[in-house]
């Protein structure tokens, strides 16, 4: 009897230690800096006020290099592969390429903000098509800013100064729009970035309202979270958003110089980043994207670089 009791006590202690150790390991997980690339300038691999970022099926990184009027493409180690674009209003030229998205065929969609249009390229940068003009009607834009593509290759555009979201098919045919200026549910004050989850729910960064709003694929309001501030779960003029493979929402909390992670209901999970120029520090982070291996890439806008992280 004593031997059995002693054995049970030992087993209990071992199990408890294993449980506590696992708990400690789980708590110790964090986003860790991997590498960074870029500096201020106009040469290959340099940036002038970069904003948006997207990743193709080969884990190549596309960066919207706004004030150099171009898209630059890198491998996952930050080596430049190619670039295209110049200042102008012709096909393949840009006036403020603020965001970029990739469809299932690795075609590249660029929000050309001050030309009020979307331009589409193949992965090598060859121009395919464009749509949009200035206005407030269906398919028209007033300084569009953010873009995302859902699992059906629908194109979701944050039509910033029209305070709405517009949805198109991949050829630019208008499907639907939702939103109006305001602070209520489903209203926006400068929607600036968008993302989708595997169920094609749409997540909108509502810039001036300092919140994220979630909608179904047809634009029906689901929920929102965030308010102006610097505490956990609060936001200060966020400008970027992406979803992990396990449905966590990463938000570039731009003026707090950090990235915050939430579940899809808006519950705070973890944050990383502080103001600075060192590894893992930010100066107004904006674009954010995640590759198929789980690496997180953050466009560190005012530091004119891209930083790469892993959660472990």
C-alpha distance (Angstrom), angle and dihedral (degrees) to the residues before:
residue distance angle dihedral
X1 . . .
X2 3.81 . .
X3 3.80 91.2 .
X4 3.80 91.4 52.2
X5 3.81 91.8 47.7
X6 3.81 91.6 48.3
X7 3.80 91.2 48.8
X8 3.79 90.3 50.1
X9 3.81 91.3 50.6
X10 3.82 91.7 50.2
X11 3.81 91.3 48.6
X12 3.80 90.5 49.3
X13 3.81 91.7 50.6
X14 3.82 92.0 48.8
X15 3.81 91.9 48.6
X16 3.80 91.1 47.7
X17 3.80 91.2 50.9
X18 3.79 91.1 49.0
X19 3.80 90.8 49.7
X20 3.80 93.0 48.1
X21 3.79 92.4 46.3
X22 3.79 91.7 50.2
X23 3.79 89.1 48.3
X24 3.79 91.0 51.6
X25 3.81 91.2 48.1
X26 3.78 90.6 50.5
X27 3.78 92.8 50.3
X28 3.81 91.4 47.3
X29 3.81 93.3 59.6
X30 3.78 113.2 114.7
X31 3.78 143.9 152.8
X32 3.79 108.0 -83.8
X33 3.79 127.0 -161.2
X34 3.82 114.6 -112.4
X35 3.80 107.2 171.8
X36 3.80 145.1 -38.4
X37 3.77 135.7 -147.9
X38 3.78 138.2 -175.1
X39 3.79 139.9 55.6
X40 3.78 136.3 -159.6
X41 3.78 114.1 -70.1
X42 3.77 148.7 76.7
X43 3.80 100.5 -96.4
X44 3.81 125.1 103.5
X45 3.80 109.5 -66.6
X46 3.79 93.6 15.1
X47 3.79 124.5 109.0
X48 3.77 141.6 -147.3
X49 3.81 109.3 -159.3
X50 3.83 99.5 -31.2
X51 3.81 116.5 -161.9
X52 3.80 123.3 164.5
X53 3.80 129.7 44.6
X54 3.81 135.9 -172.4
X55 3.81 137.3 174.8
X56 3.81 128.6 -140.8
X57 3.81 130.6 -147.1
X58 3.82 90.9 -85.2
X59 3.82 92.3 52.8
X60 3.78 92.2 -108.8
X61 3.80 113.3 154.1
X62 3.82 122.0 -128.2
X63 3.81 116.1 -163.6
X64 3.81 126.2 -168.9
X65 3.82 101.8 -134.9
X66 3.80 95.1 -164.3
X67 3.79 106.9 -171.7
X68 3.80 92.9 36.7
X69 3.83 86.5 56.0
X70 3.78 94.0 -132.8
X71 3.78 148.3 99.6
X72 3.80 116.0 -120.9
X73 3.80 122.1 -160.6
X74 3.81 123.8 -154.8
X75 3.77 136.8 175.6
X76 3.80 118.2 -116.7
X77 3.82 90.9 -88.2
X78 3.80 93.1 56.5
X79 3.81 97.7 -102.3
X80 3.80 112.4 146.8
X81 3.80 113.6 -115.2
X82 3.81 102.5 173.5
X83 3.78 144.5 -39.2
X84 3.78 138.4 -155.9
X85 3.78 141.0 -173.8
X86 3.78 141.3 66.2
X87 3.79 136.7 -160.6
X88 3.79 114.8 -69.1
X89 3.79 147.9 74.5
X90 3.80 101.4 -97.6
X91 3.79 124.5 102.8
X92 3.79 108.0 -66.1
X93 3.81 93.5 16.4
X94 3.79 124.2 106.2
X95 3.78 143.2 -148.1
X96 3.77 100.7 -168.6
X97 3.82 110.9 -16.5
X98 3.80 95.2 -161.0
X99 3.79 104.0 165.6
X100 3.77 141.8 15.0
X101 3.82 136.7 -160.8
X102 3.82 135.9 -176.3
X103 3.82 127.6 -139.2
X104 3.81 129.2 -149.5
X105 3.82 91.1 -86.2
X106 3.82 92.1 51.0
X107 3.78 92.3 -108.1
X108 3.79 112.0 153.7
X109 3.82 122.7 -128.1
X110 3.80 117.1 -162.9
X111 3.80 126.8 -167.4
X112 3.81 104.3 -137.4
X113 3.79 95.4 -163.5
X114 3.78 105.6 -171.1
X115 3.80 93.0 38.3
X116 3.83 87.7 54.0
X117 3.78 93.5 -133.7
X118 3.78 146.2 103.6
X119 3.80 117.2 -122.9
X120 3.80 122.8 -160.7
X121 3.81 126.1 -154.9
X122 3.76 137.2 171.9
X123 3.80 116.7 -110.9
X124 3.82 90.9 -89.8
X125 3.80 92.1 56.9
X126 3.80 98.9 -102.8
X127 3.81 111.1 149.7
X128 3.82 114.6 -113.5
X129 3.81 108.7 168.2
X130 3.80 145.6 -40.6
X131 3.78 140.4 -153.9
X132 3.77 139.9 -172.3
X133 3.78 141.1 66.7
X134 3.79 136.4 -163.3
X135 3.79 115.9 -69.0
X136 3.79 146.3 75.7
X137 3.80 101.4 -98.4
X138 3.77 127.3 101.9
X139 3.80 108.8 -60.7
X140 3.79 92.9 11.4
X141 3.79 124.0 111.2
X142 3.77 142.4 -153.5
X143 3.79 104.8 -156.2
X144 3.80 100.5 -38.3
X145 3.77 113.1 -154.4
X146 3.81 118.8 172.4
X147 3.80 130.9 45.3
X148 3.81 138.2 -174.7
X149 3.80 136.6 170.8
X150 3.80 123.0 -141.8
X151 3.81 130.6 -148.1
X152 3.82 91.4 -84.4
X153 3.81 91.9 51.6
X154 3.78 91.7 -108.4
X155 3.79 110.5 155.8
X156 3.82 115.7 -130.1
X157 3.81 116.1 -163.1
X158 3.81 129.1 -169.9
X159 3.82 100.7 -138.2
X160 3.77 92.2 -159.8
X161 3.80 107.2 -169.7
X162 3.81 92.7 36.0
X163 3.82 86.3 56.4
X164 3.78 93.8 -133.7
X165 3.79 146.0 98.4
X166 3.80 120.0 -117.8
X167 3.80 124.8 -162.0
X168 3.82 124.8 -156.4
X169 3.76 138.8 171.7
X170 3.79 117.0 -110.1
X171 3.82 91.5 -90.3
X172 3.79 92.1 56.3
X173 3.79 98.4 -102.4
X174 3.80 110.8 151.0
X175 3.81 115.6 -112.6
X176 3.80 107.2 167.6
X177 3.78 146.4 -33.0
X178 3.78 133.6 -151.0
X179 3.77 138.0 -178.8
X180 3.78 140.2 54.4
X181 3.78 135.4 -153.6
X182 3.79 113.9 -72.8
X183 3.79 148.3 75.8
X184 3.80 101.5 -94.0
X185 3.78 129.3 99.6
X186 3.79 108.9 -61.9
X187 3.79 93.0 11.9
X188 3.79 124.9 111.4
X189 3.76 142.2 -153.7
X190 3.80 102.1 -159.3
X191 3.82 105.8 -27.1
X192 3.78 102.4 -148.4
X193 3.82 110.9 171.6
X194 3.80 137.7 24.6
X195 3.80 138.8 -167.8
X196 3.80 137.1 173.2
X197 3.81 135.5 -144.5
X198 3.85 128.1 -141.6
X199 3.82 89.6 -87.5
X200 3.82 88.8 54.4
X201 3.78 93.8 -113.6
X202 3.79 108.9 157.5
X203 3.82 122.2 -129.0
X204 3.80 116.7 -161.9
X205 3.80 127.2 -165.2
X206 3.81 103.0 -139.8
X207 3.79 97.1 -157.1
X208 3.81 107.5 -165.5
X209 3.82 92.6 32.7
X210 3.83 87.9 55.2
X211 3.77 95.1 -135.9
X212 3.78 145.8 102.1
X213 3.80 119.4 -120.9
X214 3.80 124.2 -160.4
X215 3.82 124.0 -151.1
X216 3.78 137.3 174.9
X217 3.80 117.9 -110.0
X218 3.82 90.7 -90.9
X219 3.80 93.2 53.4
X220 3.80 99.4 -99.0
X221 3.80 111.3 151.2
X222 3.82 114.7 -113.3
X223 3.81 108.8 167.7
X224 3.79 145.8 -40.5
X225 3.78 138.8 -149.0
X226 3.77 139.8 -174.7
X227 3.78 138.6 59.0
X228 3.78 136.0 -161.7
X229 3.79 111.2 -68.5
X230 3.78 147.3 80.7
X231 3.80 102.8 -106.9
X232 3.80 123.9 102.8
X233 3.79 108.9 -64.1
X234 3.78 93.4 14.1
X235 3.79 120.7 110.4
X236 3.77 136.2 -151.7
X237 3.80 109.9 -155.3
X238 3.81 98.5 -43.0
X239 3.80 118.3 -158.5
X240 3.81 109.8 179.9
X241 3.79 140.5 50.9
X242 3.82 140.0 177.8
X243 3.80 138.0 163.8
X244 3.80 126.9 -129.1
X245 3.80 122.8 -133.8
X246 3.81 88.9 -102.4
X247 3.81 92.9 52.9
X248 3.77 102.8 -100.5
X249 3.79 116.9 144.1
X250 3.80 118.2 -131.0
X251 3.80 115.4 -161.1
X252 3.79 125.1 -167.6
X253 3.81 99.2 -135.1
X254 3.77 91.3 -159.4
X255 3.79 106.2 -172.9
X256 3.81 92.1 39.0
X257 3.83 88.4 54.8
X258 3.78 94.0 -131.2
X259 3.79 144.4 95.3
X260 3.81 118.7 -121.7
X261 3.79 125.9 -160.5
X262 3.81 123.4 -149.2
X263 3.76 136.5 170.9
X264 3.81 116.2 -111.7
X265 3.80 90.3 -91.5
X266 3.80 91.1 57.9
X267 3.80 99.3 -104.3
X268 3.81 111.0 150.5
X269 3.81 115.9 -114.6
X270 3.81 112.7 165.7
X271 3.81 142.3 -26.9
X272 3.79 136.7 -154.4
X273 3.78 137.3 -173.1
X274 3.80 139.7 53.0
X275 3.79 134.3 -156.5
X276 3.80 112.9 -72.6
X277 3.78 149.3 81.1
X278 3.80 100.4 -100.5
X279 3.79 129.1 99.3
X280 3.80 109.1 -60.9
X281 3.80 92.7 10.8
X282 3.80 123.7 113.7
X283 3.77 142.8 -152.3
X284 3.81 105.5 -161.3
X285 3.83 102.5 -31.6
X286 3.79 113.1 -154.6
X287 3.80 121.7 161.1
X288 3.78 121.1 50.9
X289 3.82 132.7 -177.8
X290 3.81 138.8 166.7
X291 3.82 126.7 -143.9
X292 3.80 128.6 -143.9
X293 3.82 91.1 -95.0
X294 3.80 92.3 56.6
X295 3.80 97.7 -105.1
X296 3.79 114.0 146.4
X297 3.81 120.0 -141.5
X298 3.80 119.4 -161.6
X299 3.80 124.5 -168.7
X300 3.81 103.0 -135.5
X301 3.78 92.7 -158.5
X302 3.79 106.6 -172.0
X303 3.81 90.8 39.5
X304 3.83 87.5 53.4
X305 3.79 94.5 -132.9
X306 3.79 145.6 99.6
X307 3.80 120.4 -120.7
X308 3.80 125.3 -158.6
X309 3.82 124.6 -150.6
X310 3.79 139.6 177.5
X311 3.80 128.4 -155.5
X312 3.80 110.7 -131.0
